[in-house]
Amino acid sequence: MASEKTSKGQAWFCTTGLPSDIVVEVDDMTFHLHKFPLMSKSRKLHQLIAEQEENPTGRSSQRQHRQELEEGEAEQEGEEDNDEIEEVHCHIALHDFPGGSETFEMAAKFCYGVKVDLSAANAAPLRCAGEFLEMTEEYSEDNLIAKTEKFLAQSVLKSLRDSVRALKSCERVIELAESLEIPQRCVEAIVSKASAADPSLFGWPVNDGASQGRDSVNRLLWNGIEGGNRRKGLSRGSNLDSWLEDLSLLSLSLFRRLISAMKDGGLSPEIVESCLMHYAKKYIPGTSRSSRKPAPALSSSSSSSVPSEREQRELLETITCNLPEGKSSRCSTGVRFLFGLLRTANILNASENCRSVLERRIGAQLEQATLDDLLIPSYSYLNETLYDVDCVERILGHFLEDLEERDEGGVDVSQRSPTLMLVGKLIDGFLSEIASDANLKPDRFYRLAMSLPEQARLFDDGLYRAVDVYLKAHPWISEADREKICGVMDCQKLTLEACTHAAQNERLPLRAVVQVLFFEQLQLRHAIAGTLLAAETAAPEPGRPSASRAGEDDDEVDEVEEEEEEKDAEVPATSMALAAPGAAAQGSVSATWRAAMRENQVLRLDMDSMRTRVHQLERECSTMKKVIEKIDKEGGPVGGGDRRSSWTRKFGCKFKTQVTLTSIEGRRTNAVMANDERD
């Protein structure tokens, strides 16, 4: 039995005290061994040694090789006295040995009877080496093939992580391993174990990488003591993360094969999606804006440490076509990952089909995106803008198509839905970001702003902000384009703050300012009319006079109080106890009337403030009227009957006949008279 093995440069020696009588050459390593241990375990080595002994050939080459060995020994003279190499009678070269010199060294140790530590990383290569050397049970008992097969079946394939490692080890011996069906058995074991450990059943945390540190700190405590279930959950999460890390080490061909088997085996979309995300983040730079590390090589045979563009493009298309159908189970994380793939697809100039699939998937869940996701830089020389506006338009188109399909399927999307309003707010924010781009044409801004339906926005304040930014960044555009840009917003859907800002905005065209002031005044008129109507038609409460007779009731209150005082004075002292309940009731009625009068005073103050605001708006309306008359005079004489059509044509708003200055003044007069009567 060999007691020690030493390696000198590219030569491997067996230091048993006996001279070696055979040299086995594997790759760039030379093994100086003995015939008997090898022939006792390997049928192939026995046959090769017997053939050389019966028909010795290539003596000259062996002699030359022997001279090279002697020169190497002269250089290493005095290092180790026990490592003396005698004349070698046999020389064997094993070309294309499965697993290389490292695997042959373990097989040689097995032949010498040295215990070999089997693991998930070396079991498959040793199984292939035993098949290559024909180390079967028929030739020798307890041979290498039986040992490795037993270890694979009873240990490796029983564990999910070990199965992944064994599949990874098959890459070096893929041809022989395929003939022995080792990769197929590993894939089936992975699918079976992963299916039994579905995260939807056990609540596995599929982390995004950045939250791992937070998960280790934010632990669930009960009365200050960490629960055992929590520790088990963390253990499951760490096991899943380690399994996914091992899975990301597979070559693209094996990974594609495994994902296909997962989908065919009915594995949950969450597991498939997690595998694809981990693998893509490892090998595709740019999928996450937080990662700045270069991606490792996709295969061990690659000479470069970074995958080439062709490899990244192939991987990107593989990831895209294998993504589960439907919305991502991970909400914003899944959408952010899709946007990262889309940015990478634009950089790598991926196929149109690949980019279209990504845009369609993003459009189906656009409400989960953020403004930072939509800011996709333009990588093409054909786009003049800083961000890819055309891509966002296509994504929004897919979202609207999905809404139409839901409408056809019986889902009512005509009403304001939270999904549609989220997308409307998102697009308004995107418009505000790209509005400052000097290369953004008015038509593109207008087309994107008008692509959403009317019910997508409850208020147009966000759209007004985008319009204001665009006009500020593009002061050179024509008046027609300015009016077209302002036409995207509805002045009736602006809040009071936005109306106040728009009325003083010098960048807006005159027509837009007139519309803002007109609708602001119209809303105020409606508010005043609604307040008066509510005050007049309010039903009087028990014991409370109506608001219209508040002035007359003041005198009545005084008279009733005087009469009550006189009656109370005439009542004898003996009947005071009996009259106490009636006096309490009259006191409550009096208190109710006093409260009504106080409310009436508050209403009068509100009406005074409203009257002041009406006077201000009338002055503004008078100013606008003078401007309109001036414009009419400059444009030529206009008949009285055509004046209203001229205003409609120039200012783009329809003036209702009942909302005129005369009617407004009449209503104001009526309101003032009503207040005077109350006084």
C-alpha positions as CSV (number, residue, x, y, z in Angstrom):
1,M,0.0,0.0,0.0
2,A,1.3,3.4,-0.9
3,S,2.2,5.4,2.2
4,E,3.0,8.8,0.6
5,K,2.6,10.5,-2.7
6,T,4.6,13.5,-3.8
7,S,4.3,15.7,-6.9
8,K,7.3,17.2,-8.5
9,G,6.4,19.8,-11.1
10,Q,4.5,17.8,-13.8
11,A,5.5,14.4,-12.6
12,W,3.7,12.3,-9.9
13,F,5.6,9.7,-8.0
14,C,4.6,6.9,-5.7
15,T,7.0,6.6,-2.7
16,T,6.5,3.0,-1.5
17,G,10.1,2.2,-1.6
18,L,9.7,0.1,-4.8
19,P,10.8,1.3,-8.2
20,S,8.1,2.3,-10.6
21,D,7.7,0.0,-13.6
22,I,5.0,1.9,-15.6
23,V,4.5,5.5,-16.6
24,V,1.0,6.8,-17.4
25,E,0.7,10.1,-19.1
26,V,-2.5,12.1,-18.7
27,D,-2.7,15.5,-20.1
28,D,0.4,17.4,-19.0
29,M,1.0,15.2,-15.9
30,T,3.2,12.0,-15.8
31,F,2.4,9.3,-13.2
32,H,5.2,6.9,-12.2
33,L,3.3,3.9,-10.9
34,H,3.4,0.1,-10.5
35,K,1.7,-2.4,-12.8
36,F,0.2,-4.8,-10.3
37,P,-2.2,-2.4,-8.4
38,L,-3.4,-0.9,-11.7
39,M,-3.9,-4.3,-13.4
40,S,-5.8,-5.6,-10.4
41,K,-8.5,-3.0,-10.7
42,S,-8.7,-1.9,-14.3
43,R,-9.4,-4.2,-17.2
44,K,-8.3,-1.5,-19.7
45,L,-4.9,-0.9,-18.1
46,H,-4.4,-4.6,-17.9
47,Q,-5.0,-4.9,-21.6
48,L,-2.8,-2.0,-22.5
49,I,0.1,-3.3,-20.4
50,A,-0.3,-6.8,-21.8
51,E,-0.2,-5.5,-25.3
52,Q,3.0,-3.5,-24.7
53,E,4.7,-6.5,-23.1
54,E,3.7,-8.9,-26.0
55,N,4.4,-6.4,-28.8
56,P,6.8,-3.7,-27.6
57,T,6.6,-0.7,-29.9
58,G,7.8,2.8,-29.8
59,R,11.0,2.0,-27.9
60,S,12.7,5.1,-29.4
61,S,10.0,7.3,-28.1
62,Q,10.2,5.7,-24.7
63,R,14.0,6.1,-24.7
64,Q,13.7,9.8,-25.6
65,H,11.1,10.2,-22.9
66,R,13.4,8.4,-20.4
67,Q,16.2,10.9,-21.3
68,E,14.0,13.8,-20.6
69,L,13.1,12.3,-17.2
70,E,16.8,11.8,-16.4
71,E,17.5,15.5,-17.2
72,G,14.7,16.4,-14.9
73,E,16.1,14.2,-12.2
74,A,19.5,15.9,-12.5
75,E,18.0,19.3,-11.8
76,Q,16.2,17.9,-8.7
77,E,19.2,16.0,-7.4
78,G,19.6,16.1,-3.7
79,E,16.0,17.1,-2.9
80,E,14.7,13.6,-2.1
81,D,16.8,10.5,-1.9
82,N,13.9,8.1,-1.8
83,D,12.4,9.2,-5.1
84,E,14.7,7.2,-7.4
85,I,13.3,6.3,-10.8
86,E,14.5,3.1,-12.2
87,E,14.4,2.1,-15.8
88,V,10.8,2.1,-17.0
89,H,9.6,-0.9,-19.0
90,C,6.1,0.4,-19.9
91,H,4.8,3.7,-21.0
92,I,1.1,4.4,-21.6
93,A,-0.6,7.7,-22.8
94,L,-4.3,8.1,-21.9
95,H,-5.6,10.8,-24.3
96,D,-8.9,12.5,-23.5
97,F,-9.1,10.9,-20.1
98,P,-12.4,12.0,-18.4
99,G,-11.8,14.6,-15.7
100,G,-8.1,15.1,-16.5
101,S,-5.1,14.3,-14.4
102,E,-6.9,15.2,-11.1
103,T,-9.5,12.5,-11.6
104,F,-6.9,10.0,-12.7
105,E,-4.9,10.6,-9.5
106,M,-7.9,9.8,-7.4
107,A,-8.5,6.6,-9.5
108,A,-4.9,5.6,-9.1
109,K,-5.2,6.1,-5.3
110,F,-8.2,3.9,-5.4
111,C,-6.2,1.2,-7.2
112,Y,-3.6,1.4,-4.4
113,G,-6.2,0.9,-1.8
114,V,-6.1,4.5,-0.4
115,K,-9.4,5.8,0.8
116,V,-10.9,8.3,-1.5
117,D,-13.3,10.9,-0.1
118,L,-16.3,11.0,-2.4
119,S,-18.3,14.2,-2.8
120,A,-20.9,15.7,-5.0
121,A,-18.1,17.5,-7.0
122,N,-16.0,14.4,-7.8
123,A,-18.6,11.5,-7.8
124,A,-19.6,12.0,-11.5
125,P,-16.0,12.4,-12.8
126,L,-14.9,9.3,-10.9
127,R,-17.9,7.4,-12.3
128,C,-16.8,8.3,-15.8
129,A,-13.2,7.5,-15.0
130,G,-14.3,4.0,-13.8
131,E,-16.2,3.5,-17.0
132,F,-13.2,4.6,-19.1
133,L,-10.8,2.3,-17.2
134,E,-13.4,-0.5,-17.1
135,M,-13.3,-0.9,-13.3
136,T,-16.3,-3.1,-13.1
137,E,-17.6,-5.6,-10.5
138,E,-17.1,-8.5,-12.9
139,Y,-13.4,-7.7,-13.1
140,S,-12.8,-7.0,-9.4
141,E,-15.1,-6.8,-6.3
142,D,-15.9,-3.4,-4.7
143,N,-14.6,-1.6,-7.7
144,L,-14.8,2.1,-8.5
145,I,-18.0,1.9,-10.6
146,A,-20.0,0.3,-7.9
147,K,-18.7,2.6,-5.2
148,T,-19.5,5.8,-7.2
149,E,-22.9,4.5,-8.3
150,K,-23.9,3.7,-4.7
151,F,-22.7,7.2,-3.5
152,L,-24.7,8.9,-6.3
153,A,-27.9,7.1,-5.6
154,Q,-27.8,7.1,-1.8
155,S,-26.2,10.5,-1.1
156,V,-25.9,12.9,-4.0
157,L,-29.3,12.5,-5.7
158,K,-31.1,12.7,-2.3
159,S,-30.0,16.3,-1.8
160,L,-31.1,19.3,-3.9
161,R,-27.9,21.2,-3.5
162,D,-25.6,18.1,-4.1
163,S,-27.6,17.3,-7.2
164,V,-26.8,20.7,-8.6
165,R,-23.1,20.4,-7.7
166,A,-23.0,17.0,-9.4
167,L,-24.7,18.4,-12.5
168,K,-22.0,21.1,-12.5
169,S,-19.2,18.5,-12.3
170,C,-20.6,16.8,-15.4
171,E,-19.5,19.7,-17.6
172,R,-15.9,18.4,-17.7
173,V,-17.0,14.9,-18.7
174,I,-20.2,15.8,-20.5
175,E,-19.9,13.3,-23.4
176,L,-19.2,10.2,-21.3
177,A,-21.6,11.4,-18.6
178,E,-24.4,11.8,-21.2
179,S,-23.8,8.1,-22.2
180,L,-24.2,7.1,-18.6
181,E,-27.3,9.4,-18.1
182,I,-25.8,11.2,-15.1
183,P,-26.9,14.7,-16.1
184,Q,-30.4,13.5,-16.8
185,R,-30.6,11.8,-13.4
186,C,-29.3,15.0,-11.7
187,V,-31.9,17.1,-13.6
188,E,-34.7,14.8,-12.6
189,A,-33.6,14.9,-8.9
190,I,-33.4,18.7,-8.9
191,V,-36.9,19.1,-10.4
192,S,-38.3,16.5,-7.9
193,K,-36.7,18.1,-4.8
194,A,-37.5,21.7,-5.9
195,S,-41.1,20.7,-6.5
196,A,-41.4,19.2,-3.1
197,A,-39.9,22.3,-1.5
198,D,-42.2,24.9,-3.1
199,P,-41.7,28.4,-1.5
200,S,-45.4,29.1,-1.8
201,L,-46.0,26.3,0.7
202,F,-43.1,27.0,3.1
203,G,-42.8,30.8,2.7
204,W,-39.2,30.8,1.5
205,P,-37.9,34.4,1.2
206,V,-36.6,34.9,-2.3
207,N,-34.3,37.8,-1.6
208,D,-33.1,40.3,-4.1
209,G,-29.6,40.5,-2.7
210,A,-29.9,43.9,-1.1
211,S,-32.3,42.8,1.5
212,Q,-30.3,39.9,2.9
213,G,-28.5,42.1,5.4
214,R,-31.7,43.6,6.6
215,D,-33.3,40.2,7.0
216,S,-30.5,39.1,9.2
217,V,-31.0,42.1,11.5
218,N,-34.8,42.5,11.5
219,R,-35.7,39.3,13.2
220,L,-39.1,38.4,14.6
221,L,-38.9,38.5,18.4
222,W,-41.5,37.3,20.9
223,N,-41.1,38.9,24.3
224,G,-37.4,39.6,23.5
225,I,-36.7,35.9,22.6
226,E,-36.0,34.7,19.1
227,G,-38.5,32.1,18.1
228,G,-37.5,28.7,16.8
229,N,-39.8,28.9,13.8
230,R,-38.0,32.1,12.7
231,R,-34.6,30.3,12.9
232,K,-36.0,27.5,10.8
233,G,-37.4,30.0,8.3
234,L,-34.0,31.7,8.1
235,S,-32.3,28.4,7.6
236,R,-34.7,27.6,4.7
237,G,-34.0,30.9,3.2
238,S,-30.2,30.5,3.4
239,N,-30.5,27.0,2.0
240,L,-32.5,28.3,-0.9
241,D,-30.1,31.1,-1.6
242,S,-27.1,28.7,-1.5
243,W,-28.9,26.4,-3.9
244,L,-29.6,29.2,-6.3
245,E,-26.0,30.3,-6.0
246,D,-24.8,26.8,-7.0
247,L,-27.4,26.8,-9.8
248,S,-26.0,30.0,-11.2
249,L,-22.6,28.2,-11.7
250,L,-24.0,25.9,-14.4
251,S,-23.1,26.4,-18.0
252,L,-25.8,27.9,-20.3
253,S,-26.5,24.6,-22.0
254,L,-27.1,22.7,-18.8
255,F,-29.1,25.7,-17.3
256,R,-31.3,25.8,-20.3
257,R,-31.9,22.1,-20.1
258,L,-32.7,22.3,-16.4
259,I,-35.2,25.3,-16.8
260,S,-36.9,23.4,-19.6
261,A,-37.3,20.3,-17.3
262,M,-38.6,22.5,-14.5
263,K,-41.3,24.0,-16.8
264,D,-42.2,20.6,-18.2
265,G,-42.4,19.2,-14.7
266,G,-45.0,21.7,-13.6
267,L,-42.7,23.5,-11.1
268,S,-44.2,26.6,-9.6
269,P,-43.5,29.8,-11.5
270,E,-42.0,31.4,-8.4
271,I,-39.1,28.9,-8.4
272,V,-38.5,29.2,-12.1
273,E,-38.6,33.0,-12.0
274,S,-36.1,33.0,-9.0
275,C,-33.7,30.7,-10.9
276,L,-33.8,32.9,-14.0
277,M,-33.3,36.1,-12.0
278,H,-30.3,34.8,-10.0
279,Y,-28.7,33.4,-13.2
280,A,-29.3,36.6,-15.2
281,K,-28.0,38.9,-12.4
282,K,-24.8,36.8,-12.2
283,Y,-23.9,36.8,-15.9
284,I,-25.7,39.9,-17.4
285,P,-24.3,43.2,-16.3
286,G,-26.8,46.0,-16.1
287,T,-29.8,44.0,-15.0
288,S,-29.6,45.9,-11.7
289,R,-28.4,49.5,-11.4
290,S,-27.0,48.8,-8.0
291,S,-24.5,46.2,-9.2
292,R,-21.3,47.4,-10.6
293,K,-19.2,44.2,-10.6
294,P,-18.2,42.7,-14.0
295,A,-20.0,39.5,-14.9
296,P,-18.0,36.2,-14.7
297,A,-17.5,34.0,-17.7
298,L,-20.4,31.8,-18.7
299,S,-18.3,28.7,-19.2
300,S,-15.0,27.4,-17.8
301,S,-13.7,27.0,-21.4
302,S,-13.9,30.7,-22.1
303,S,-10.5,32.4,-22.2
304,S,-11.9,35.7,-21.1
305,S,-13.2,36.4,-17.5
306,V,-16.1,38.4,-18.9
307,P,-18.8,36.9,-21.2
308,S,-18.8,38.1,-24.7
309,E,-21.6,40.1,-26.3
310,R,-22.7,37.0,-28.2
311,E,-22.9,34.9,-25.1
312,Q,-24.8,37.6,-23.2
313,R,-27.2,38.0,-26.1
314,E,-27.8,34.3,-26.2
315,L,-28.3,34.2,-22.4
316,L,-30.7,37.2,-22.6
317,E,-32.9,35.6,-25.2
318,T,-32.9,32.3,-23.2
319,I,-34.0,34.1,-20.0
320,T,-36.7,36.1,-21.9
321,C,-38.3,33.1,-23.6
322,N,-38.4,31.1,-20.4
323,L,-40.0,33.7,-18.2
324,P,-43.3,32.4,-16.7
325,E,-46.4,33.8,-18.3
326,G,-48.5,36.3,-16.4
327,K,-47.6,38.9,-13.9
328,S,-44.6,38.6,-11.7
329,S,-45.2,37.1,-8.3
330,R,-42.6,39.5,-6.8
331,C,-44.4,42.8,-7.7
332,S,-42.0,45.7,-8.1
333,T,-38.9,43.5,-8.0
334,G,-40.0,41.5,-11.0
335,V,-40.9,44.6,-13.0
336,R,-37.5,46.2,-12.1
337,F,-35.8,43.0,-13.3
338,L,-37.7,43.2,-16.6
339,F,-36.7,46.8,-17.1
340,G,-33.1,45.8,-16.5
341,L,-33.3,43.1,-19.1
342,L,-34.9,45.6,-21.5
343,R,-32.0,48.1,-21.0
344,T,-29.5,45.3,-21.6
345,A,-31.4,44.2,-24.7
346,N,-31.1,47.7,-26.1
347,I,-27.3,47.8,-25.3
348,L,-26.6,44.4,-26.8
349,N,-28.9,45.1,-29.8
350,A,-30.9,42.0,-29.2
351,S,-33.5,40.8,-31.7
352,E,-36.8,42.6,-32.1
353,N,-38.7,39.6,-30.9
354,C,-36.8,39.6,-27.6
355,R,-37.4,43.3,-27.0
356,S,-41.0,43.0,-28.0
357,V,-41.6,40.2,-25.5
358,L,-40.0,42.2,-22.7
359,E,-42.1,45.3,-23.6
360,R,-45.3,43.3,-23.6
361,R,-44.5,41.7,-20.3
362,I,-43.7,45.1,-18.7
363,G,-46.9,46.6,-20.2
364,A,-49.0,43.9,-18.5
365,Q,-47.8,45.1,-15.1
366,L,-46.9,48.7,-15.8
367,E,-48.8,49.9,-12.6
368,Q,-46.0,48.3,-10.5
369,A,-43.2,50.2,-12.2
370,T,-41.6,53.4,-10.8
371,L,-40.5,56.5,-12.5
372,D,-36.8,55.4,-12.3
373,D,-37.7,52.3,-14.3
374,L,-39.2,54.3,-17.2
375,L,-36.1,56.4,-17.6
376,I,-34.5,54.1,-20.2
377,P,-31.5,55.8,-21.8
378,S,-31.4,56.0,-25.6
379,Y,-28.5,53.9,-27.0
380,S,-29.3,54.3,-30.7
381,Y,-28.0,57.1,-32.8
382,L,-31.4,57.3,-34.4
383,N,-33.0,58.7,-31.2
384,E,-32.2,62.4,-30.5
385,T,-33.7,62.4,-27.1
386,L,-31.9,61.5,-23.9
387,Y,-34.4,58.9,-22.9
388,D,-36.1,56.3,-25.1
389,V,-39.6,57.9,-25.5
390,D,-40.6,55.5,-28.3
391,C,-40.0,52.5,-26.0
392,V,-42.2,54.0,-23.3
393,E,-44.9,54.7,-25.9
394,R,-44.9,51.0,-27.0
395,I,-45.0,49.8,-23.3
396,L,-48.0,52.1,-22.7
397,G,-49.7,50.8,-25.8
398,H,-49.4,47.2,-24.5
399,F,-50.9,48.4,-21.2
400,L,-53.9,50.0,-23.0
401,E,-54.3,46.9,-25.2
402,D,-54.5,44.8,-22.0
403,L,-57.2,47.1,-20.7
404,E,-59.2,46.7,-23.8
405,E,-58.9,43.0,-23.6
406,R,-60.2,43.1,-20.0
407,D,-63.1,45.4,-21.2
408,E,-64.0,42.8,-23.9
409,G,-63.8,40.1,-21.3
410,G,-66.5,41.7,-19.2
411,V,-64.4,43.8,-16.8
412,D,-65.6,47.4,-16.7
413,V,-62.6,49.7,-17.1
414,S,-64.6,52.8,-18.1
415,Q,-64.7,53.9,-14.5
416,R,-61.6,55.2,-12.7
417,S,-59.6,52.2,-11.5
418,P,-56.6,52.4,-9.2
419,T,-54.5,50.6,-11.8
420,L,-55.3,53.2,-14.5
421,M,-54.8,56.1,-12.2
422,L,-51.4,54.8,-11.1
423,V,-50.3,54.6,-14.7
424,G,-51.6,58.1,-15.3
425,K,-49.6,59.5,-12.5
426,L,-46.5,57.5,-13.7
427,I,-46.8,58.9,-17.2
428,D,-47.3,62.5,-15.9
429,G,-44.1,62.1,-13.9
430,F,-42.3,60.8,-17.0
431,L,-43.5,63.7,-19.0
432,S,-42.2,66.1,-16.4
433,E,-38.8,64.4,-16.6
434,I,-38.4,64.4,-20.4
435,A,-40.0,67.9,-20.9
436,S,-36.7,69.6,-20.2
437,D,-35.0,67.7,-23.1
438,A,-34.3,70.3,-25.8
439,N,-34.5,67.6,-28.6
440,L,-38.0,66.5,-27.6
441,K,-40.4,67.5,-30.4
442,P,-43.8,69.0,-29.6
443,D,-45.6,66.2,-31.6
444,R,-44.0,63.5,-29.5
445,F,-44.8,65.2,-26.3
446,Y,-48.4,65.8,-27.4
447,R,-48.8,62.2,-28.6
448,L,-47.6,60.6,-25.4
449,A,-49.7,63.0,-23.2
450,M,-52.8,62.3,-25.2
451,S,-52.3,58.5,-25.3
452,L,-54.0,57.9,-21.9
453,P,-57.9,58.0,-21.6
454,E,-59.6,60.8,-19.8
455,Q,-60.4,58.7,-16.7
456,A,-56.7,58.1,-16.1
457,R,-56.4,61.5,-14.3
458,L,-58.5,62.8,-11.5
459,F,-56.7,66.1,-11.6
460,D,-54.4,67.5,-14.3
461,D,-51.9,69.2,-12.0
462,G,-49.2,66.8,-13.0
463,L,-49.9,67.3,-16.6
464,Y,-49.8,71.1,-16.1
465,R,-46.4,70.8,-14.4
466,A,-45.1,68.9,-17.4
467,V,-46.5,71.5,-19.8
468,D,-45.0,74.3,-17.8
469,V,-41.5,72.6,-17.8
470,Y,-41.8,72.0,-21.6
471,L,-42.7,75.6,-22.4
472,K,-39.9,76.8,-20.2
473,A,-37.3,74.5,-21.8
474,H,-38.6,75.3,-25.4
475,P,-39.1,79.1,-25.6
476,W,-38.5,79.1,-29.4
477,I,-41.5,77.0,-30.4
478,S,-44.3,78.7,-32.4
479,E,-47.5,80.0,-31.0
480,A,-49.5,77.2,-32.7
481,D,-47.3,74.6,-31.0
482,R,-47.6,76.3,-27.7
483,E,-51.4,76.2,-27.9
484,K,-51.3,72.6,-29.1
485,I,-49.1,71.6,-26.1
486,C,-51.5,73.5,-23.7
487,G,-54.4,71.6,-25.3
488,V,-53.4,68.4,-23.6
489,M,-54.7,69.5,-20.2
490,D,-58.2,70.1,-19.1
491,C,-58.6,73.4,-17.3
492,Q,-61.7,72.2,-15.5
493,K,-59.6,69.5,-13.8
494,L,-57.0,71.9,-12.3
495,T,-57.0,72.4,-8.6
496,L,-57.1,75.9,-7.0
497,E,-53.3,76.0,-6.6
498,A,-52.7,75.0,-10.2
499,C,-55.3,77.6,-11.4
500,T,-53.7,80.3,-9.4
501,H,-50.3,79.5,-10.8
502,A,-51.6,79.2,-14.4
503,A,-53.4,82.6,-14.2
504,Q,-50.0,84.2,-13.4
505,N,-47.9,82.1,-15.8
506,E,-46.5,84.3,-18.5
507,R,-45.3,81.3,-20.5
508,L,-48.9,80.1,-21.2
509,P,-50.6,81.5,-24.3
510,L,-53.5,83.9,-23.9
511,R,-56.1,81.4,-24.8
512,A,-55.0,79.0,-22.1
513,V,-55.0,81.8,-19.5
514,V,-58.5,82.9,-20.5
515,Q,-59.8,79.3,-20.3
516,V,-58.3,78.9,-16.8
517,L,-59.8,82.2,-15.5
518,F,-63.2,81.4,-17.1
519,F,-63.5,77.9,-15.6
520,E,-62.2,79.2,-12.3
521,Q,-64.9,81.9,-12.3
522,L,-67.5,79.4,-13.5
523,Q,-66.6,77.0,-10.6
524,L,-66.9,79.8,-8.1
525,R,-70.3,80.8,-9.5
526,H,-71.5,77.2,-9.1
527,A,-70.2,77.1,-5.6
528,I,-72.0,80.3,-4.6
529,A,-75.2,79.1,-6.2
530,G,-75.0,75.8,-4.5
531,T,-74.4,77.5,-1.1
532,L,-77.4,79.8,-1.5
533,L,-79.6,77.0,-2.7
534,A,-78.7,74.8,0.2
535,A,-79.4,77.6,2.6
536,E,-82.8,78.3,1.2
537,T,-84.0,74.8,0.8
538,A,-82.7,73.4,4.1
539,A,-85.5,71.9,6.1
540,P,-86.0,73.6,9.5
541,E,-85.2,71.4,12.5
542,P,-87.6,71.1,15.5
543,G,-87.4,74.2,17.6
544,R,-85.1,75.9,15.0
545,P,-86.3,78.7,12.6
546,S,-85.3,78.6,8.9
547,A,-82.3,80.6,7.7
548,S,-84.5,82.8,5.5
549,R,-86.4,84.2,8.4
550,A,-83.4,84.7,10.7
551,G,-83.8,88.5,10.8
552,E,-87.5,88.4,11.7
553,D,-87.0,85.7,14.4
554,D,-84.7,88.0,16.4
555,D,-87.7,90.2,17.4
556,E,-89.9,87.1,18.0
557,V,-87.2,85.7,20.3
558,D,-87.2,88.9,22.4
559,E,-91.0,89.0,22.6
560,V,-91.3,85.4,23.6
561,E,-88.7,85.9,26.3
562,E,-90.5,89.0,27.7
563,E,-93.8,87.1,27.8
564,E,-92.2,84.2,29.6
565,E,-90.7,86.5,32.2
566,E,-94.1,88.1,32.8
567,K,-95.8,84.7,33.1
568,D,-93.1,83.5,35.5
569,A,-93.6,86.6,37.7
570,E,-97.4,85.9,38.0
571,V,-96.9,82.2,38.9
572,P,-97.2,81.7,42.7
573,A,-94.3,80.3,44.6
574,T,-96.2,77.2,45.5
575,S,-96.5,76.2,41.8
576,M,-92.8,76.8,40.9
577,A,-92.0,73.1,41.5
578,L,-94.8,72.0,39.1
579,A,-93.8,74.5,36.4
580,A,-90.1,73.6,36.4
581,P,-90.3,71.0,33.6
582,G,-92.0,73.5,31.2
583,A,-89.5,76.2,32.0
584,A,-86.6,73.8,31.2
585,A,-88.2,73.0,27.8
586,Q,-88.6,76.7,27.0
587,G,-85.0,77.3,27.9
588,S,-83.7,74.6,25.6
589,V,-85.7,76.1,22.7
590,S,-84.2,79.5,23.4
591,A,-80.7,78.0,23.4
592,T,-81.4,76.4,20.1
593,W,-82.5,79.7,18.6
594,R,-79.4,81.4,19.9
595,A,-77.2,78.7,18.2
596,A,-79.1,79.2,15.0
597,M,-78.4,83.0,15.1
598,R,-74.7,82.3,15.7
599,E,-74.6,80.1,12.7
600,N,-76.4,82.7,10.7
601,Q,-73.7,85.2,11.6
602,V,-71.0,82.8,10.5
603,L,-72.9,82.3,7.2
604,R,-73.0,86.1,6.7
605,L,-69.2,86.3,7.2
606,D,-68.7,83.6,4.6
607,M,-71.0,85.4,2.2
608,D,-69.0,88.6,2.7
609,S,-65.8,86.8,1.7
610,M,-67.5,85.2,-1.3
611,R,-68.8,88.7,-2.3
612,T,-65.3,90.1,-2.2
613,R,-64.1,87.2,-4.4
614,V,-66.9,87.8,-6.8
615,H,-65.9,91.5,-7.1
616,Q,-62.3,90.5,-7.8
617,L,-63.4,88.0,-10.5
618,E,-65.7,90.7,-12.0
619,R,-62.8,93.1,-12.3
620,E,-60.8,90.3,-14.0
621,C,-63.7,89.5,-16.3
622,S,-64.0,93.2,-17.2
623,T,-60.3,93.3,-18.1
624,M,-60.7,90.3,-20.3
625,K,-63.7,91.8,-22.0
626,K,-61.6,94.9,-22.9
627,V,-58.9,92.7,-24.3
628,I,-61.4,90.7,-26.3
629,E,-62.9,93.9,-27.7
630,K,-59.4,95.2,-28.6
631,I,-58.6,92.0,-30.4
632,D,-62.0,92.2,-32.3
633,K,-61.2,95.7,-33.4
634,E,-57.7,94.8,-34.6
635,G,-59.1,91.8,-36.6
636,G,-61.9,93.9,-38.3
637,P,-65.5,94.8,-37.5
638,V,-67.5,92.0,-36.1
639,G,-71.3,92.0,-35.8
640,G,-72.9,91.6,-32.5
641,G,-74.4,88.3,-33.5
642,D,-71.0,86.9,-34.5
643,R,-69.1,88.2,-31.4
644,R,-69.7,85.0,-29.4
645,S,-68.6,82.7,-32.2
646,S,-65.5,84.9,-32.6
647,W,-64.6,84.3,-28.9
648,T,-65.2,80.6,-29.3
649,R,-63.0,80.5,-32.4
650,K,-60.1,82.5,-30.8
651,F,-60.1,81.2,-27.2
652,G,-61.3,77.6,-27.7
653,C,-64.0,77.7,-25.0
654,K,-67.8,77.8,-25.3
655,F,-69.4,80.6,-23.2
656,K,-72.8,79.4,-22.0
657,T,-75.6,81.9,-22.5
658,Q,-76.8,81.8,-19.0
659,V,-73.3,82.6,-17.6
660,T,-73.0,86.2,-18.6
661,L,-72.0,89.4,-16.9
662,T,-75.7,90.5,-16.6
663,S,-76.8,87.3,-15.0
664,I,-73.8,87.3,-12.7
665,E,-74.6,90.9,-11.6
666,G,-78.3,89.9,-11.2
667,R,-77.4,87.0,-8.9
668,R,-74.9,89.2,-7.0
669,T,-77.7,91.8,-6.5
670,N,-80.2,89.2,-5.3
671,A,-77.6,87.8,-2.8
672,V,-76.9,91.3,-1.5
673,M,-80.6,92.0,-1.1
674,A,-81.2,88.8,0.7
675,N,-78.4,89.7,3.2
676,D,-79.9,93.1,3.7
677,E,-83.2,91.6,4.5
678,R,-81.6,89.4,7.1
679,D,-79.8,92.4,8.6
